[in-house]
């Protein structure tokens, strides 16, 4: 999975999430996530999809919170 490890690491950092938080969301051990992100351990398609889905869920939750805040502000 070429460069998907870098993509996941950047996405996690942009969201301000720690390895521990991602581990809690996915059930993947912290050392494994770190090794995936740093290209030390091969990232399988299923692990990539699980990690990516967890990060996408956080993005959707943040968007939802922002929408709720803007509704309260202008209503």
Biopython code that builds the backbone (N, CA, C, O; Angstrom):
import numpy as np
from Bio.PDB.StructureBuilder import StructureBuilder

atoms = [
    (1, "UNK", "N", (0.849, -1.177, 0.000)),
    (1, "UNK", "CA", (0.000, 0.000, 0.000)),
    (1, "UNK", "C", (0.898, 1.245, 0.000)),
    (1, "UNK", "O", (1.253, 1.793, 1.044)),
    (2, "UNK", "N", (1.232, 1.646, -1.181)),
    (2, "UNK", "CA", (2.185, 2.724, -1.375)),
    (2, "UNK", "C", (1.698, 4.044, -0.784)),
    (2, "UNK", "O", (0.647, 4.560, -1.164)),
    (3, "UNK", "N", (2.469, 4.574, 0.137)),
    (3, "UNK", "CA", (2.252, 5.889, 0.747)),
    (3, "UNK", "C", (0.962, 6.036, 1.544)),
    (3, "UNK", "O", (0.658, 7.126, 2.028)),
    (4, "UNK", "N", (0.212, 4.974, 1.684)),
    (4, "UNK", "CA", (-0.993, 5.072, 2.516)),
    (4, "UNK", "C", (-0.622, 5.274, 3.974)),
    (4, "UNK", "O", (-1.375, 5.880, 4.737)),
    (5, "UNK", "N", (0.537, 4.767, 4.357)),
    (5, "UNK", "CA", (0.983, 4.962, 5.732)),
    (5, "UNK", "C", (1.187, 6.450, 6.020)),
    (5, "UNK", "O", (0.805, 6.944, 7.081)),
    (6, "UNK", "N", (1.786, 7.150, 5.073)),
    (6, "UNK", "CA", (2.018, 8.591, 5.253)),
    (6, "UNK", "C", (0.692, 9.342, 5.262)),
    (6, "UNK", "O", (0.501, 10.271, 6.047)),
    (7, "UNK", "N", (-0.214, 8.937, 4.390)),
    (7, "UNK", "CA", (-1.543, 9.564, 4.319)),
    (7, "UNK", "C", (-2.273, 9.427, 5.657)),
    (7, "UNK", "O", (-2.857, 10.391, 6.151)),
    (8, "UNK", "N", (-2.236, 8.226, 6.239)),
    (8, "UNK", "CA", (-2.907, 8.010, 7.526)),
    (8, "UNK", "C", (-2.278, 8.839, 8.635)),
    (8, "UNK", "O", (-2.981, 9.439, 9.448)),
    (9, "UNK", "N", (-0.960, 8.869, 8.663)),
    (9, "UNK", "CA", (-0.267, 9.629, 9.705)),
    (9, "UNK", "C", (-0.605, 11.116, 9.600)),
    (9, "UNK", "O", (-0.898, 11.765, 10.604)),
    (10, "UNK", "N", (-0.563, 11.649, 8.376)),
    (10, "UNK", "CA", (-0.886, 13.067, 8.183)),
    (10, "UNK", "C", (-2.330, 13.368, 8.561)),
    (10, "UNK", "O", (-2.612, 14.389, 9.189)),
    (11, "UNK", "N", (-3.233, 12.490, 8.183)),
    (11, "UNK", "CA", (-4.652, 12.676, 8.496)),
    (11, "UNK", "C", (-4.874, 12.675, 10.008)),
    (11, "UNK", "O", (-5.601, 13.515, 10.539)),
    (12, "UNK", "N", (-4.237, 11.722, 10.695)),
    (12, "UNK", "CA", (-4.364, 11.641, 12.152)),
    (12, "UNK", "C", (-3.845, 12.907, 12.811)),
    (12, "UNK", "O", (-4.483, 13.449, 13.714)),
    (13, "UNK", "N", (-2.688, 13.380, 12.364)),
    (13, "UNK", "CA", (-2.098, 14.580, 12.959)),
    (13, "UNK", "C", (-2.929, 15.823, 12.669)),
    (13, "UNK", "O", (-3.080, 16.685, 13.534)),
    (14, "UNK", "N", (-3.470, 15.918, 11.452)),
    (14, "UNK", "CA", (-4.323, 17.064, 11.104)),
    (14, "UNK", "C", (-5.565, 17.113, 11.987)),
    (14, "UNK", "O", (-6.071, 18.189, 12.307)),
    (15, "UNK", "N", (-6.046, 15.937, 12.373)),
    (15, "UNK", "CA", (-7.223, 15.868, 13.242)),
    (15, "UNK", "C", (-6.867, 16.076, 14.715)),
    (15, "UNK", "O", (-7.752, 16.188, 15.563)),
    (16, "UNK", "N", (-5.572, 16.126, 15.011)),
    (16, "UNK", "CA", (-5.129, 16.334, 16.383)),
    (16, "UNK", "C", (-5.324, 15.112, 17.263)),
    (16, "UNK", "O", (-5.487, 15.238, 18.476)),
    (17, "UNK", "N", (-5.309, 13.933, 16.659)),
    (17, "UNK", "CA", (-5.517, 12.695, 17.409)),
    (17, "UNK", "C", (-4.190, 12.048, 17.787)),
    (17, "UNK", "O", (-3.214, 12.121, 17.041)),
    (18, "UNK", "N", (-4.170, 11.422, 18.941)),
    (18, "UNK", "CA", (-2.990, 10.679, 19.375)),
    (18, "UNK", "C", (-3.105, 9.238, 18.900)),
    (18, "UNK", "O", (-4.178, 8.779, 18.506)),
    (19, "UNK", "N", (-1.986, 8.539, 18.946)),
    (19, "UNK", "CA", (-2.008, 7.109, 18.631)),
    (19, "UNK", "C", (-2.939, 6.373, 19.581)),
    (19, "UNK", "O", (-3.641, 5.443, 19.185)),
    (20, "UNK", "N", (-2.936, 6.793, 20.824)),
    (20, "UNK", "CA", (-3.792, 6.170, 21.829)),
    (20, "UNK", "C", (-5.274, 6.319, 21.477)),
    (20, "UNK", "O", (-6.045, 5.371, 21.622)),
    (21, "UNK", "N", (-5.666, 7.488, 21.024)),
    (21, "UNK", "CA", (-7.065, 7.720, 20.651)),
    (21, "UNK", "C", (-7.470, 6.867, 19.458)),
    (21, "UNK", "O", (-8.566, 6.306, 19.430)),
    (22, "UNK", "N", (-6.586, 6.771, 18.477)),
    (22, "UNK", "CA", (-6.885, 5.950, 17.301)),
    (22, "UNK", "C", (-6.947, 4.482, 17.702)),
    (22, "UNK", "O", (-7.773, 3.726, 17.189)),
    (23, "UNK", "N", (-6.084, 4.087, 18.607)),
    (23, "UNK", "CA", (-6.087, 2.713, 19.100)),
    (23, "UNK", "C", (-7.410, 2.384, 19.789)),
    (23, "UNK", "O", (-7.967, 1.304, 19.593)),
    (24, "UNK", "N", (-7.904, 3.311, 20.590)),
    (24, "UNK", "CA", (-9.179, 3.104, 21.281)),
    (24, "UNK", "C", (-10.333, 2.971, 20.284)),
    (24, "UNK", "O", (-11.247, 2.174, 20.495)),
    (25, "UNK", "N", (-10.291, 3.742, 19.210)),
    (25, "UNK", "CA", (-11.368, 3.720, 18.222)),
    (25, "UNK", "C", (-11.360, 2.452, 17.379)),
    (25, "UNK", "O", (-12.412, 1.973, 16.957)),
    (26, "UNK", "N", (-10.165, 1.908, 17.136)),
    (26, "UNK", "CA", (-10.040, 0.805, 16.185)),
    (26, "UNK", "C", (-9.761, -0.551, 16.818)),
    (26, "UNK", "O", (-10.004, -1.590, 16.203)),
    (27, "UNK", "N", (-9.253, -0.541, 18.041)),
    (27, "UNK", "CA", (-8.857, -1.801, 18.670)),
    (27, "UNK", "C", (-7.496, -2.294, 18.202)),
    (27, "UNK", "O", (-7.089, -3.406, 18.538)),
    (28, "UNK", "N", (-6.792, -1.477, 17.430)),
    (28, "UNK", "CA", (-5.449, -1.824, 16.966)),
    (28, "UNK", "C", (-4.450, -1.284, 17.987)),
    (28, "UNK", "O", (-4.542, -0.126, 18.396)),
    (29, "UNK", "N", (-3.508, -2.110, 18.392)),
    (29, "UNK", "CA", (-2.528, -1.721, 19.402)),
    (29, "UNK", "C", (-1.700, -0.519, 18.945)),
    (29, "UNK", "O", (-1.368, -0.389, 17.766)),
    (30, "UNK", "N", (-1.379, 0.346, 19.887)),
    (30, "UNK", "CA", (-0.608, 1.557, 19.603)),
    (30, "UNK", "C", (0.689, 1.258, 18.843)),
    (30, "UNK", "O", (0.971, 1.913, 17.839)),
    (31, "UNK", "N", (1.487, 0.280, 19.303)),
    (31, "UNK", "CA", (2.737, 0.008, 18.567)),
    (31, "UNK", "C", (2.495, -0.379, 17.109)),
    (31, "UNK", "O", (3.282, -0.020, 16.233)),
    (32, "UNK", "N", (1.416, -1.106, 16.849)),
    (32, "UNK", "CA", (1.113, -1.493, 15.469)),
    (32, "UNK", "C", (0.754, -0.277, 14.619)),
    (32, "UNK", "O", (1.208, -0.160, 13.481)),
    (33, "UNK", "N", (-0.056, 0.623, 15.165)),
    (33, "UNK", "CA", (-0.417, 1.830, 14.423)),
    (33, "UNK", "C", (0.841, 2.632, 14.103)),
    (33, "UNK", "O", (1.012, 3.115, 12.984)),
    (34, "UNK", "N", (1.710, 2.768, 15.082)),
    (34, "UNK", "CA", (2.961, 3.491, 14.876)),
    (34, "UNK", "C", (3.806, 2.835, 13.783)),
    (34, "UNK", "O", (4.363, 3.520, 12.925)),
    (35, "UNK", "N", (3.897, 1.520, 13.820)),
    (35, "UNK", "CA", (4.679, 0.814, 12.806)),
    (35, "UNK", "C", (4.045, 0.940, 11.422)),
    (35, "UNK", "O", (4.757, 1.050, 10.424)),
    (36, "UNK", "N", (2.713, 0.925, 11.354)),
    (36, "UNK", "CA", (2.028, 1.131, 10.072)),
    (36, "UNK", "C", (2.359, 2.525, 9.535)),
    (36, "UNK", "O", (2.742, 2.684, 8.376)),
    (37, "UNK", "N", (2.205, 3.527, 10.398)),
    (37, "UNK", "CA", (2.422, 4.905, 9.978)),
    (37, "UNK", "C", (3.853, 5.161, 9.515)),
    (37, "UNK", "O", (4.083, 5.966, 8.612)),
    (38, "UNK", "N", (4.802, 4.484, 10.127)),
    (38, "UNK", "CA", (6.208, 4.699, 9.809)),
    (38, "UNK", "C", (6.752, 3.718, 8.775)),
    (38, "UNK", "O", (7.949, 3.714, 8.490)),
    (39, "UNK", "N", (5.880, 2.891, 8.217)),
    (39, "UNK", "CA", (6.281, 1.973, 7.169)),
    (39, "UNK", "C", (7.130, 0.810, 7.636)),
    (39, "UNK", "O", (7.764, 0.136, 6.824)),
    (40, "UNK", "N", (7.150, 0.565, 8.944)),
    (40, "UNK", "CA", (7.940, -0.541, 9.500)),
    (40, "UNK", "C", (7.193, -1.859, 9.346)),
    (40, "UNK", "O", (7.792, -2.909, 9.112)),
    (41, "UNK", "N", (5.892, -1.784, 9.481)),
    (41, "UNK", "CA", (5.040, -2.961, 9.365)),
    (41, "UNK", "C", (4.134, -2.777, 8.159)),
    (41, "UNK", "O", (3.610, -1.686, 7.935)),
    (42, "UNK", "N", (3.947, -3.829, 7.390)),
    (42, "UNK", "CA", (3.093, -3.750, 6.210)),
    (42, "UNK", "C", (1.653, -3.463, 6.593)),
    (42, "UNK", "O", (1.090, -4.103, 7.481)),
    (43, "UNK", "N", (1.077, -2.504, 5.920)),
    (43, "UNK", "CA", (-0.308, -2.106, 6.147)),
    (43, "UNK", "C", (-1.187, -2.871, 5.168)),
    (43, "UNK", "O", (-1.132, -2.647, 3.959)),
    (44, "UNK", "N", (-1.998, -3.774, 5.705)),
    (44, "UNK", "CA", (-2.899, -4.543, 4.841)),
    (44, "UNK", "C", (-4.085, -3.669, 4.444)),
    (44, "UNK", "O", (-4.355, -2.641, 5.065)),
    (45, "UNK", "N", (-4.771, -4.091, 3.419)),
    (45, "UNK", "CA", (-5.928, -3.326, 2.963)),
    (45, "UNK", "C", (-6.992, -3.229, 4.051)),
    (45, "UNK", "O", (-7.587, -2.169, 4.244)),
    (46, "UNK", "N", (-7.232, -4.314, 4.755)),
    (46, "UNK", "CA", (-8.270, -4.290, 5.794)),
    (46, "UNK", "C", (-7.897, -3.354, 6.944)),
    (46, "UNK", "O", (-8.756, -2.658, 7.484)),
    (47, "UNK", "N", (-6.621, -3.337, 7.316)),
    (47, "UNK", "CA", (-6.181, -2.423, 8.386)),
    (47, "UNK", "C", (-6.254, -0.974, 7.917)),
    (47, "UNK", "O", (-6.662, -0.087, 8.667)),
    (48, "UNK", "N", (-5.860, -0.747, 6.682)),
    (48, "UNK", "CA", (-5.944, 0.605, 6.134)),
    (48, "UNK", "C", (-7.384, 1.090, 6.149)),
    (48, "UNK", "O", (-7.661, 2.205, 6.593)),
    (49, "UNK", "N", (-8.293, 0.267, 5.672)),
    (49, "UNK", "CA", (-9.700, 0.657, 5.612)),
    (49, "UNK", "C", (-10.269, 0.925, 7.000)),
    (49, "UNK", "O", (-11.053, 1.857, 7.178)),
    (50, "UNK", "N", (-9.883, 0.117, 7.984)),
    (50, "UNK", "CA", (-10.348, 0.319, 9.357)),
    (50, "UNK", "C", (-9.832, 1.642, 9.912)),
    (50, "UNK", "O", (-10.595, 2.422, 10.481)),
    (51, "UNK", "N", (-8.547, 1.890, 9.747)),
    (51, "UNK", "CA", (-7.958, 3.136, 10.249)),
    (51, "UNK", "C", (-8.535, 4.355, 9.522)),
    (51, "UNK", "O", (-8.864, 5.361, 10.151)),
    (52, "UNK", "N", (-8.651, 4.260, 8.222)),
    (52, "UNK", "CA", (-9.174, 5.372, 7.438)),
    (52, "UNK", "C", (-10.632, 5.665, 7.800)),
    (52, "UNK", "O", (-11.025, 6.827, 7.901)),
    (53, "UNK", "N", (-11.424, 4.623, 7.994)),
    (53, "UNK", "CA", (-12.833, 4.809, 8.373)),
    (53, "UNK", "C", (-12.948, 5.480, 9.738)),
    (53, "UNK", "O", (-13.805, 6.341, 9.937)),
    (54, "UNK", "N", (-12.094, 5.093, 10.673)),
    (54, "UNK", "CA", (-12.122, 5.702, 12.003)),
    (54, "UNK", "C", (-11.798, 7.188, 11.912)),
    (54, "UNK", "O", (-12.449, 8.004, 12.564)),
    (55, "UNK", "N", (-10.805, 7.545, 11.114)),
    (55, "UNK", "CA", (-10.438, 8.953, 10.962)),
    (55, "UNK", "C", (-11.528, 9.726, 10.225)),
    (55, "UNK", "O", (-11.809, 10.875, 10.564)),
    (56, "UNK", "N", (-12.137, 9.107, 9.229)),
    (56, "UNK", "CA", (-13.240, 9.760, 8.519)),
    (56, "UNK", "C", (-14.427, 10.004, 9.447)),
    (56, "UNK", "O", (-15.115, 11.018, 9.329)),
    (57, "UNK", "N", (-14.662, 9.079, 10.362)),
    (57, "UNK", "CA", (-15.755, 9.244, 11.320)),
    (57, "UNK", "C", (-15.515, 10.476, 12.193)),
    (57, "UNK", "O", (-16.449, 11.220, 12.491)),
    (58, "UNK", "N", (-14.278, 10.686, 12.596)),
    (58, "UNK", "CA", (-13.946, 11.861, 13.403)),
    (58, "UNK", "C", (-14.205, 13.132, 12.603)),
    (58, "UNK", "O", (-14.730, 14.107, 13.139)),
    (59, "UNK", "N", (-13.844, 13.127, 11.340)),
    (59, "UNK", "CA", (-14.097, 14.287, 10.485)),
    (59, "UNK", "C", (-15.596, 14.576, 10.419)),
    (59, "UNK", "O", (-16.017, 15.726, 10.546)),
    (60, "UNK", "N", (-16.391, 13.539, 10.222)),
    (60, "UNK", "CA", (-17.844, 13.723, 10.140)),
    (60, "UNK", "C", (-18.420, 14.229, 11.457)),
    (60, "UNK", "O", (-19.324, 15.065, 11.461)),
    (61, "UNK", "N", (-17.904, 13.730, 12.568)),
    (61, "UNK", "CA", (-18.369, 14.204, 13.874)),
    (61, "UNK", "C", (-18.034, 15.680, 14.070)),
    (61, "UNK", "O", (-18.846, 16.440, 14.599)),
    (62, "UNK", "N", (-16.839, 16.082, 13.644)),
    (62, "UNK", "CA", (-16.448, 17.482, 13.774)),
    (62, "UNK", "C", (-17.323, 18.376, 12.897)),
    (62, "UNK", "O", (-17.720, 19.463, 13.317)),
    (63, "UNK", "N", (-17.620, 17.927, 11.695)),
    (63, "UNK", "CA", (-18.495, 18.698, 10.799)),
    (63, "UNK", "C", (-19.882, 18.831, 11.419)),
    (63, "UNK", "O", (-20.480, 19.906, 11.390)),
    (64, "UNK", "N", (-20.386, 17.749, 11.971)),
    (64, "UNK", "CA", (-21.704, 17.766, 12.600)),
    (64, "UNK", "C", (-21.737, 18.753, 13.768)),
    (64, "UNK", "O", (-22.697, 19.508, 13.918)),
    (65, "UNK", "N", (-20.700, 18.746, 14.585)),
    (65, "UNK", "CA", (-20.634, 19.674, 15.719)),
    (65, "UNK", "C", (-20.599, 21.115, 15.232)),
    (65, "UNK", "O", (-21.254, 21.984, 15.806)),
    (66, "UNK", "N", (-19.834, 21.369, 14.170)),
    (66, "UNK", "CA", (-19.765, 22.727, 13.630)),
    (66, "UNK", "C", (-21.120, 23.178, 13.091)),
    (66, "UNK", "O", (-21.515, 24.330, 13.271)),
    (67, "UNK", "N", (-21.822, 22.274, 12.436)),
    (67, "UNK", "CA", (-23.147, 22.616, 11.915)),
    (67, "UNK", "C", (-24.097, 22.941, 13.064)),
    (67, "UNK", "O", (-24.867, 23.898, 12.988)),
    (68, "UNK", "N", (-24.039, 22.145, 14.124)),
    (68, "UNK", "CA", (-24.900, 22.391, 15.280)),
    (68, "UNK", "C", (-24.574, 23.719, 15.942)),
    (68, "UNK", "O", (-25.474, 24.444, 16.365)),
    (69, "UNK", "N", (-23.295, 24.036, 16.030)),
    (69, "UNK", "CA", (-22.895, 25.316, 16.625)),
    (69, "UNK", "C", (-23.387, 26.484, 15.782)),
    (69, "UNK", "O", (-23.862, 27.484, 16.320)),
    (70, "UNK", "N", (-23.274, 26.361, 14.470)),
    (70, "UNK", "CA", (-23.691, 27.474, 13.624)),
    (70, "UNK", "C", (-25.213, 27.633, 13.653)),
    (70, "UNK", "O", (-25.710, 28.754, 13.543)),
    (71, "UNK", "N", (-25.956, 26.547, 13.797)),
    (71, "UNK", "CA", (-27.414, 26.643, 13.898)),
    (71, "UNK", "C", (-27.812, 27.365, 15.179)),
    (71, "UNK", "O", (-28.705, 28.212, 15.161)),
    (72, "UNK", "N", (-27.164, 27.040, 16.277)),
    (72, "UNK", "CA", (-27.474, 27.671, 17.560)),
    (72, "UNK", "C", (-27.136, 29.157, 17.542)),
    (72, "UNK", "O", (-27.831, 29.972, 18.149)),
    (73, "UNK", "N", (-26.072, 29.491, 16.845)),
    (73, "UNK", "CA", (-25.600, 30.854, 16.813)),
    (73, "UNK", "C", (-26.540, 31.789, 16.053)),
    (73, "UNK", "O", (-26.713, 32.947, 16.433)),
    (74, "UNK", "N", (-27.141, 31.285, 14.987)),
    (74, "UNK", "CA", (-27.940, 32.138, 14.125)),
    (74, "UNK", "C", (-29.446, 31.906, 14.253)),
    (74, "UNK", "O", (-30.227, 32.503, 13.512)),
    (75, "UNK", "N", (-29.854, 31.061, 15.167)),
    (75, "UNK", "CA", (-31.282, 30.821, 15.304)),
    (75, "UNK", "C", (-31.874, 31.679, 16.381)),
    (75, "UNK", "O", (-33.076, 31.609, 16.636)),
]
sb = StructureBuilder()
sb.init_structure("model")
sb.init_model(0)
sb.init_chain("A")
sb.init_seg("    ")
for serial, (resi, resn, name, xyz) in enumerate(atoms, 1):
    if name == "N":
        sb.init_residue(resn, " ", resi, " ")
    sb.init_atom(name, np.array(xyz, "f"), 0.0, 1.0, " ", f" {name:<3s}", serial, name[0])
structure = sb.get_structure()
